[in-house]
Amino acid sequence: MIKTNELKGIIVKNGYTQKQVAERIGITPKTFYEKMKRGVFGSDEIEIMIEMLNISNPSEIFFAKE
């Protein structure tokens, strides 16, 4: 389960919009919002976000236990 609120905060902290992140990982903003709502992203998408957003502790955000 992804900690979507933390991910949203990291996106803003890095000066990006969710739309920009969606475009970078190759999906539409609508698809990005749906994936955020479900808390599920593919491994390739996660890898791009980790690099793009300089996430130093990805397991705490992308692989959090409920």
Secondary structure, 3 states (H helix, E strand, C coil): CCCHHHHHHHHHHCCCCHHHHHHHHCCCHHHHHHHHHHCCCCHHHHHHHHHHCCCCCHHHHHCCCC
